Amino acid sequence: MSKYRLELAIAIAGLLLLVLVAFAGRAAREQHVSVYSTYDAGPNGYRALYEVLRGAGVSVGRFERVLGVLDPSVRTLIVTGYENDPARKGFDERDAATLRRFVDGGGRLVAIDEDFAGPDDIAPGVGITLRSGGGDAIALARNAYTQGVSRVSGTIAWIFPFKEARGIPLIANSQGMAGVLYRVGRGEVIAITAPALFGNAQLRKADNLRFAYNAIAGHGPAMFDEYVHGYDDDLSLWGALPNSVRAAVWIVVGIVTIGLIGANVPFAPPFLPNVADERDSSDYITAIAELMRRSRTRPSDDAVIQQALLDYRVRKEHA
């Protein structure tokens, strides 16, 4: 294969790989799963809730770093379910201890998730949820958190059972409690088992929004934890790029590298074309003279040389 064909094949292969990466990225976008993040505009996302709170004058923001550096001025922390997030970071034991100190010191933790795991859960002092086939929930307790709330609407697939001894039931249906308030140290935890209630698709229902507002507002500056959803203030530009874009960049770098190597590093001996036969009459005379020298021809034989040269020119003219 010639060098030109090799480089052409490399270029075509690179273009095909770029096309495949583009299709893969498009497929990933089409299969995007809506998550409980304030950046998500899908049906489950909390972007609408975040914008409504800001519009209502609530001091609310997005926290995108590890819990250990949470500003002490933050008095309410909202943590939403992240189990289905492709870029989730999750919590560890140190985060659990940090949350415990936050609540013990007078903070309010609003934990909005489905599957609470009791002592093994990140939320301090929370109970254990069970699967349920229930739907809407009504307000039970009459306090600041349920003020103006009659019924929250949406699918409630998990509940705290009524036999759960801890906390004050805020909202519940026939299957169990979907929202519980309890004290931990000087602070409090609000555990809500139906995160979809506050998603973009359900928030238009007035009681859903009012209940979310009551749970978040009124206790100082509030922050939505976005770090667990994969958002990171310390993330580099390269780390922020989607995997498909990073793959495309590496492919382009590979193609350029191969092209530079092919253009500058020889992989075979140089090709030297045959030299054209451009001999003239002087070459012929030189050859005859060399032959006569080797045969010890005397100078008196110059006539023979002249005759040979004449014959050569005649043949050349008739050729």
PLY file of the C-alpha trace (Angstrom):
ply
format ascii 1.0
element vertex 319
property float x
property float y
property float z
element edge 318
property int vertex1
property int vertex2
end_header
0.00 0.00 0.00
1.39 3.42 -0.95
1.90 6.16 1.59
-0.96 8.17 0.05
-3.41 5.26 0.36
-2.35 4.61 3.95
-2.98 8.20 4.99
-6.33 8.20 3.17
-7.40 5.03 4.98
-6.41 6.56 8.34
-8.41 9.71 7.60
-11.50 7.73 6.59
-11.27 5.56 9.72
-10.98 8.66 11.89
-14.05 10.24 10.30
-16.05 7.06 10.83
-15.05 6.99 14.50
-16.11 10.61 14.91
-19.49 9.82 13.36
-19.94 6.86 15.72
-19.05 9.01 18.74
-21.52 11.69 17.62
-24.31 9.10 17.29
-23.42 7.67 20.70
-23.60 11.12 22.28
-26.95 11.77 20.62
-28.31 8.45 21.85
-27.13 9.26 25.38
-28.95 12.60 25.24
-32.11 10.93 23.97
-31.94 8.46 26.85
-31.40 11.20 29.44
-32.94 10.36 32.78
-34.58 13.26 34.59
-33.13 13.53 38.12
-33.97 15.47 41.29
-31.53 18.29 40.64
-32.17 22.04 40.51
-30.31 22.06 37.18
-32.66 19.50 35.62
-35.53 20.86 33.52
-37.09 17.42 32.97
-40.26 16.16 34.66
-38.44 15.07 37.85
-36.06 18.01 38.01
-36.22 20.69 40.70
-35.36 23.65 38.53
-38.87 25.10 38.77
-38.87 24.81 42.58
-35.50 26.54 42.77
-36.62 29.42 40.56
-39.90 29.84 42.45
-38.07 30.01 45.79
-35.64 32.59 44.43
-38.50 34.58 42.94
-40.27 34.55 46.31
-37.23 36.11 47.99
-35.99 32.98 49.77
-32.23 33.02 50.36
-31.45 29.83 48.46
-28.46 28.62 46.49
-26.69 25.56 45.07
-23.94 23.86 47.06
-21.41 22.10 44.81
-18.58 21.06 47.12
-17.95 18.40 49.75
-20.03 18.76 52.92
-16.95 19.42 55.04
-16.64 22.95 53.62
-20.31 23.92 54.02
-20.52 27.56 55.09
-21.64 27.86 58.74
-24.11 30.57 57.69
-26.22 27.94 55.88
-29.08 26.93 58.17
-31.15 24.72 55.84
-29.67 21.99 53.65
-31.81 20.16 51.09
-30.57 16.75 49.95
-32.59 15.04 47.20
-32.44 11.46 45.94
-29.45 10.81 43.69
-29.44 7.00 43.25
-30.44 7.18 39.55
-28.00 9.96 38.61
-25.39 8.80 36.05
-22.85 11.27 37.53
-23.74 10.81 41.21
-21.04 11.14 43.85
-22.92 9.99 46.93
-21.99 10.26 50.59
-19.55 8.45 52.85
-19.21 8.03 56.63
-17.49 11.39 57.02
-20.40 13.09 55.27
-22.82 11.33 57.61
-20.89 12.65 60.61
-20.86 16.16 59.11
-24.62 16.08 58.60
-25.10 14.94 62.18
-23.03 17.87 63.47
-24.93 20.24 61.17
-28.29 19.19 62.60
-27.05 18.95 66.18
-25.84 22.53 65.89
-29.32 23.82 65.01
-29.46 23.25 61.25
-32.48 21.99 59.33
-31.98 19.01 57.03
-34.67 18.46 54.42
-34.09 14.92 53.12
-36.22 14.16 50.04
-35.78 10.57 48.92
-37.66 7.30 48.58
-35.64 4.53 50.20
-34.63 5.58 53.73
-32.50 2.99 55.52
-32.81 3.83 59.21
-29.47 3.81 61.11
-27.61 3.12 57.84
-29.05 6.22 56.16
-27.26 9.51 55.66
-30.08 11.38 57.42
-29.52 11.19 61.19
-32.28 9.55 63.20
-34.45 8.69 60.20
-36.69 5.62 60.03
-37.04 2.88 57.43
-39.38 3.26 54.45
-41.49 0.54 52.85
-42.88 0.23 49.34
-46.44 1.36 48.90
-49.05 1.55 46.18
-50.65 4.71 47.52
-51.28 8.02 45.83
-52.10 11.49 47.13
-51.45 12.44 50.76
-53.27 14.79 53.11
-51.85 17.07 55.77
-52.06 15.60 59.28
-50.26 17.87 61.72
-51.33 21.50 61.86
-48.16 23.54 62.17
-45.98 25.93 60.19
-44.92 23.16 57.77
-48.45 22.26 56.71
-49.93 25.75 56.84
-52.22 26.21 53.86
-51.67 22.58 52.75
-54.69 20.35 52.29
-53.61 17.60 49.87
-50.37 16.97 47.97
-50.86 15.20 44.65
-48.67 12.66 42.90
-47.35 9.13 43.09
-46.13 8.12 46.53
-44.35 4.78 46.12
-42.63 4.70 49.54
-43.91 5.49 53.03
-42.94 5.39 56.68
-45.31 2.91 58.36
-47.70 4.30 60.94
-46.10 2.12 63.57
-42.95 4.21 63.20
-42.60 5.78 66.63
-40.37 8.72 65.82
-41.33 12.12 64.57
-44.45 14.14 63.85
-46.39 13.03 60.76
-46.78 15.96 58.37
-48.47 14.29 55.37
-49.82 10.78 54.97
-52.19 8.56 53.00
-53.95 5.32 53.83
-50.69 3.36 53.44
-48.47 5.39 55.74
-46.62 8.66 56.29
-44.96 10.47 53.36
-43.52 13.33 55.39
-42.16 13.28 58.95
-40.63 15.96 61.18
-38.38 15.09 64.13
-35.79 16.75 66.32
-32.08 15.88 66.46
-30.09 17.84 69.02
-30.83 21.53 68.55
-31.86 21.05 64.94
-34.52 19.20 62.99
-34.94 16.80 60.10
-37.81 16.76 57.62
-37.88 13.41 55.80
-40.09 13.26 52.71
-40.53 9.94 50.87
-41.95 11.23 47.56
-39.39 13.39 45.72
-41.52 13.46 42.55
-44.07 15.66 44.36
-41.74 18.64 43.94
-40.54 17.87 40.42
-41.21 20.20 37.51
-44.18 18.09 36.36
-46.00 18.13 39.73
-45.02 21.49 41.18
-47.81 23.35 39.40
-50.19 21.83 41.93
-50.57 24.52 44.57
-50.40 22.35 47.69
-47.23 20.62 46.48
-45.47 23.95 46.07
-46.80 25.33 49.35
-45.61 22.28 51.29
-42.14 22.49 49.71
-41.97 26.21 50.45
-42.94 25.68 54.09
-40.29 22.98 54.53
-37.45 25.04 53.03
-38.14 28.68 53.82
-38.11 30.47 57.15
-34.95 29.03 58.70
-32.13 31.15 57.33
-30.08 30.69 54.14
-30.85 27.42 52.35
-28.74 25.32 50.01
-29.57 22.49 47.62
-26.78 19.93 47.66
-25.83 19.52 44.00
-22.47 17.88 44.66
-24.16 14.50 45.13
-25.68 14.91 41.65
-22.24 15.26 40.08
-21.83 19.06 40.06
-18.49 20.21 41.39
-17.10 23.75 41.70
-13.57 22.34 41.59
-14.18 20.43 38.35
-11.80 21.28 35.51
-12.98 22.14 32.01
-11.82 18.73 30.79
-13.71 16.97 33.55
-16.86 18.93 32.75
-16.92 17.74 29.13
-19.25 14.83 28.31
-17.60 11.44 27.76
-18.53 11.48 24.06
-16.76 14.84 23.54
-13.66 13.65 25.38
-13.59 10.50 23.24
-13.85 12.62 20.08
-10.93 14.81 21.23
-8.74 11.75 21.82
-9.64 10.39 18.40
-8.67 13.66 16.71
-5.38 13.72 18.66
-4.68 10.15 17.51
-5.39 10.98 13.87
-3.13 14.04 13.96
-0.37 12.04 15.67
-0.54 9.26 13.09
-0.52 11.83 10.28
2.57 13.57 11.68
4.38 10.26 12.11
3.50 9.21 8.57
4.73 12.52 7.15
8.04 12.60 9.01
9.13 9.04 9.80
10.16 6.82 6.83
8.85 3.26 7.01
10.68 1.92 3.87
13.88 2.61 1.85
13.63 5.59 -0.50
12.51 4.80 -4.02
15.07 5.79 -6.68
13.79 5.79 -10.29
15.92 4.33 -13.08
18.20 6.89 -14.73
17.29 7.49 -18.38
19.82 6.27 -21.01
21.10 9.60 -22.45
24.48 8.54 -23.83
25.85 10.43 -26.87
28.61 9.80 -29.44
31.40 10.78 -27.01
30.49 7.78 -24.85
30.79 5.54 -27.89
34.18 6.98 -28.87
35.44 6.64 -25.30
34.37 3.00 -25.24
36.09 2.22 -28.58
39.25 3.97 -27.42
39.27 1.92 -24.23
38.87 -1.30 -26.21
41.73 -0.38 -28.57
43.94 0.59 -25.63
43.37 -2.77 -24.08
44.20 -4.46 -27.41
47.39 -2.31 -27.72
46.28 -0.72 -31.03
48.99 1.45 -32.59
48.46 5.15 -33.39
48.65 4.27 -37.07
45.28 2.61 -36.65
43.46 5.97 -36.20
41.85 5.50 -39.61
40.06 2.43 -38.29
38.70 4.47 -35.35
37.52 7.23 -37.65
35.75 4.73 -39.91
34.01 3.14 -36.91
32.81 6.53 -35.73
31.52 7.35 -39.22
29.60 4.05 -39.36
28.03 4.77 -35.94
26.82 8.21 -37.02
25.35 6.83 -40.24
23.41 4.15 -38.30
22.18 6.75 -35.84
20.89 9.02 -38.65
18.95 6.13 -40.21
17.57 4.93 -36.89
0 1
1 2
2 3
3 4
4 5
5 6
6 7
7 8
8 9
9 10
10 11
11 12
12 13
13 14
14 15
15 16
16 17
17 18
18 19
19 20
20 21
21 22
22 23
23 24
24 25
25 26
26 27
27 28
28 29
29 30
30 31
31 32
32 33
33 34
34 35
35 36
36 37
37 38
38 39
39 40
40 41
41 42
42 43
43 44
44 45
45 46
46 47
47 48
48 49
49 50
50 51
51 52
52 53
53 54
54 55
55 56
56 57
57 58
58 59
59 60
60 61
61 62
62 63
63 64
64 65
65 66
66 67
67 68
68 69
69 70
70 71
71 72
72 73
73 74
74 75
75 76
76 77
77 78
78 79
79 80
80 81
81 82
82 83
83 84
84 85
85 86
86 87
87 88
88 89
89 90
90 91
91 92
92 93
93 94
94 95
95 96
96 97
97 98
98 99
99 100
100 101
101 102
102 103
103 104
104 105
105 106
106 107
107 108
108 109
109 110
110 111
111 112
112 113
113 114
114 115
115 116
116 117
117 118
118 119
119 120
120 121
121 122
122 123
123 124
124 125
125 126
126 127
127 128
128 129
129 130
130 131
131 132
132 133
133 134
134 135
135 136
136 137
137 138
138 139
139 140
140 141
141 142
142 143
143 144
144 145
145 146
146 147
147 148
148 149
149 150
150 151
151 152
152 153
153 154
154 155
155 156
156 157
157 158
158 159
159 160
160 161
161 162
162 163
163 164
164 165
165 166
166 167
167 168
168 169
169 170
170 171
171 172
172 173
173 174
174 175
175 176
176 177
177 178
178 179
179 180
180 181
181 182
182 183
183 184
184 185
185 186
186 187
187 188
188 189
189 190
190 191
191 192
192 193
193 194
194 195
195 196
196 197
197 198
198 199
199 200
200 201
201 202
202 203
203 204
204 205
205 206
206 207
207 208
208 209
209 210
210 211
211 212
212 213
213 214
214 215
215 216
216 217
217 218
218 219
219 220
220 221
221 222
222 223
223 224
224 225
225 226
226 227
227 228
228 229
229 230
230 231
231 232
232 233
233 234
234 235
235 236
236 237
237 238
238 239
239 240
240 241
241 242
242 243
243 244
244 245
245 246
246 247
247 248
248 249
249 250
250 251
251 252
252 253
253 254
254 255
255 256
256 257
257 258
258 259
259 260
260 261
261 262
262 263
263 264
264 265
265 266
266 267
267 268
268 269
269 270
270 271
271 272
272 273
273 274
274 275
275 276
276 277
277 278
278 279
279 280
280 281
281 282
282 283
283 284
284 285
285 286
286 287
287 288
288 289
289 290
290 291
291 292
292 293
293 294
294 295
295 296
296 297
297 298
298 299
299 300
300 301
301 302
302 303
303 304
304 305
305 306
306 307
307 308
308 309
309 310
310 311
311 312
312 313
313 314
314 315
315 316
316 317
317 318
